[in-house]
Amino acid sequence: MLKYNKLAAVAFATIVTFQAPVFAADAKDPVVAKVGDVEIHQSELDLAIANLDPQLGQLPDDQKKVAALSASVDVKLLSQKAAAEKLDQTPDFQAHMAYMRDRELHNAFFKAHVADAIKDDEVKARYDKEVAALPKQEEVHARHILVKTEDEAKAIIKELDAGKDFAALAKEKSTDPNKADGGDLGYFGHGRMVKEFEDAAFALPVGTYTKTPVKTDFGWHIIKVEDKRNAPPPPFDQVKDQVRQLVMRDKYLELLNKAKQDTKVVINDPALSKAYEDAQKQQDAAPADDAVAPADGAAAPDAQPQQ
């Protein structure tokens, strides 16, 4: 169990920087603590837990709850002191709160119109579109027998020519760790094997083996091709989160572009204005796998709005 002073030190680094809403005390949102006359409700504690520093993410729930409560109490203690000194009325504080309000409204709009608005059939449709656009990539299913010398390899080829089973010879004579599988390498595409091996494998017709040994840095190989195919696309369940990110990105950029059409943006500094325009052009031209992340990370796919 973490000692209190360690929890307090960590909590200090994770103090929540947003203004928690005021809730009526009821059974659904009980008071969990009081700091002077100020109540801390369960809903406030839940927000504090959700916004703890990532280093606390692996802690057991009870320890995270203590750290969040510690942070909340500290916030209440010093915020009351700050209010008493009228620090909430300073121009800097008011400007900061205005910025925080705008950012939280941005996050709320993103959640309502992007994150929560995406339907499963949209994600599946985007997956189908991406799969259809994938270039065909040939794969080969091969076995091999690896030996130390060319003479050994030539002797094995003679046995194959005499009708011996390739997998049985691999189990008997190969020095490769996969000999127990009959030298089976499964399917592989271009770039997965050393060049000499790859060139020989992809050049072989299905069902044939190399009639001359293939030399690589590993030794001498006899290669047999069992099958060739176009690489299948990744299963939908395996990539649906990444596809959802693409859908989210497109929805977000669509909302932004519509907002920019509805509202004129004027930047007074000419150099800054030019840099902004260039950045917007780059964002519009960014490919799907190089999308520009929305400001503050708030609209990044699967990200929680920042506090």
N, C-alpha and C positions, 0 to 999 in steps of 0.2 A: 504494500500500500504506500502510495506517495505521501511524504510528509507534507504538512500544511504549508510550510514555507516554500517548498518546491512548487506546489500547486499555485500558490499565490504569485510566485515569480512568473510562472507560465501564463497565468491568467492575466497578469499585468500586460503581457505582450499581445493579448487577444481581446482587449477591451472592445466591446461593440461600439461602433461609431455611428449608429443610427439612432433616431429618436423613436423609442418604442411607443406604440399607441396605448391609450388609456382604455382599460376594459372594466366593465362592471363586475364586481365580485359576485360570482355565482358558482354553482356546483361544477359547471363545465370549465371554469377558469379560476380555480381556487388561489388564495393568497398563500405563497410558500414562505415568504419572509417579509419583515418590515424593517425599514431603515429610518429610524425616527418615526415620523408620521407617514412616510411614503411606503406604499405597498409594492412588493414584487410578486406578480402573478405567474401562474404556471406558463401561460402563453409567452410571457417575457423570458422566462427561463428556457423555454423551448427554442426561442430565437437565439439566445446566447449560446446554447449547445450547438445549434446549427452553424454558428459563426466562430466557433473556437478555432484556434490556430491549427493548421494541418498536422503539426507534430503530436497533437493530442488525439488525432483520429483513430489511433490504434488502441487507445486506452479502453478498459472495460467501461460499460455504461455508467456504473456508479461513480467512477473516478471522473469521468467527463462531466457528470452532473455537479460534482463538488467544484470542479474548476470553473464551470459556467456560473454557478452561484457565487463563487468568490469574485469573479469578474463583475457580475451584476451588482453585488454589494459595493464593490469599490467604485463603480460608476455612480451609483446613487449617492454615496458619501461625498465624493468630490464634485458631482454636478450640483448638489445643494449648496456647497461652498461657492462654486462659480456663480450660481444664480444670485446668491446673497451679495456678491461683489459686482453684480450686473454685467458680468462678462458676456452674457447672452445678448446684450444690447450693443456690443461693439460692432463697427462696420465689418471687420474681418470675420467675426462669427456669423453675422447676417449673410455675408456673401457666401460663406462656406455652406450654410444651411440651404441657401437658394440653389447652389450647385448640387447638393445632396438630394434635394427635392426633385430637381430635373432628372438626375440620374436614376432615382428610384421610380419615377414615372416612366422613364425610358424602359427600365427593366420590367415594369408591370405591363406596359404595352406589348413588349416583346413576348412576355409569357402568355398574354391573352390571345395575341394574334399570330404568333409563330409557334412557340413550344407546345402550347396546349391545343393549337388548331390543326396540327398535322394528323392526318388520318392514316391508318395502316395501309389502305389501298393506294395512297399517294406514294408511300415508301416502296411498296411492291412495284408500282408502275415505273418508278424511277430506276429500280433495280433492273427490271426488264429492258428498259431503254439503254442502260449502261452495258448490260450483257450483250445486247444486239450490236453495240458499237465496238465491242472488243475485237481486236485483230486476231485472226486464227494463229494459233501457236502449236506447231507440231511437237508431239511427245513420242518417245520410243520406250517400249518395255523390253528390257534386255537382261540377260544373264551373262556372267563371265566366269572364267577360270583364270586365276592369277598364279603364276609360277615364277621362279627366280631366273631361269635361263631360257634362251631361245630353243635350245635342243629339247628341253622338257615340253615346251609349248608345241613344237612340231610333232613330238611323239603323241601328244594328246589329240592333235588334229587327225592323225592317222587312225587313232582309236575311234574317233567320231565318224570318220569316213567309212570305217568298218561296221558302223551301225550301233556303237555304244551310246547310251543315254547321256545327254549333256549334263543334266542335273546330278545324276549318279556320279559322273566323273568329277564334277565340281566338289561334291561332298568328300570324295576320296582324295583328290589331288590338289585342290586349290589352297593357297596360303592366305586367302582373304578371310576376315572374320565372318563374312556372310556365307561361308561354305556350307554351314548347316542348313541354309535355305536353298541349297542347290545353286548358289551363285546369283540368286534373284536380286536384281537392283530396283525392281519396280519400274514405274514410269518416270522419266525425267525429260526436261526440255533442254533447249540450247543454253549453254553457259553453265550447266550444272556439273559437267565432267571436264577433265583436262582435254585439251584440244585433240590430241592424237586419238584418244578413246572416243570422243564425241564424233569426230569425222568418220571414223570407221563404223560406229553404231548407226548413224543416220544414213550412211550409204548402203547398208545391207538391206536386202529385201526381207520381208517378214518370213520367219521360219528357217532362215539360213544362218550360218556362222562363218566367221572369218577363216579363210583358207590359208592365210599367212598370219603369224603372230603379230600382235600390236604392241610396240614398245612404248612404255611411259616411265616416268621416274619411279614408279612403284614396282616395276618388273615387266613381265611379258604376259599379255592377255590373249585369251581366245574368247570372242564375243559372239553371243547368239541373240538375234532379235526375235522376240515372241510376238510383238504387236506394235502397231503405230496408230496414232489417233490425234485428233485436235484436242488440245488441253480443255477440259471442262471448266466452266465458270465456277467461282466459289459459291457454295450453297448460300441461299438467301439468309438463313438463320445465322450464318457465320459473319456476314458483312452488313446486316440490316442496320446496325448502329452507325456505321460509316455512311451508309446510304441516307439514313435519316439526317445526318449532318449536312449532306449536300442539299436535301430538301429544305432544311432550316435556313441554310445560307441563302438559297435562292429566294425564299419567302422574305427573309430579312432585307435583302437588297432590293426586292420589288417594292416593299413598303417604303424604304428610304428613297428610292427613285420617284415614287409617287409623291412623297412628302416634298421633295425638292422641286417637283413640277408645280406643286400647289403654293409653295412659299419661296420667295426670292431670297437668296443668300448673298449678302454683300460683305466683302472683306476689305477693309480700308487700306491696309498696307499692301502696295502693289507687289512686292516680292513675295509676301506671304500668300497673297491671292493667287499668284502664278503657281507657287508650290502646292497650294491646295487643289487647284485645277489639275495639275499634273498627277497628284495622288489619286484624284477621282478617276482620271482616265486609266491609270494602272489598275485600280480596283475593278472598273468595268471590264477591263480586258483580261483579268486574272482567270486562268482555267479553273475547272472544278476542284482540282487537287491542290490549288495554290490560292485559295480564296483569302481575301483580306478579312481578318477577324474584326468584328464590330467593336466599337469603342468600349473600353473598360472590361472587355471580356463578357459583358452582360448578356450579349446575344450569341456568344459562341455556343455551338451545338452541345447540348447536354450539360451546359454550365449553369450553375445557380446564379441569379442576379447578385452582383456584388453589393456588400453593405458598406 
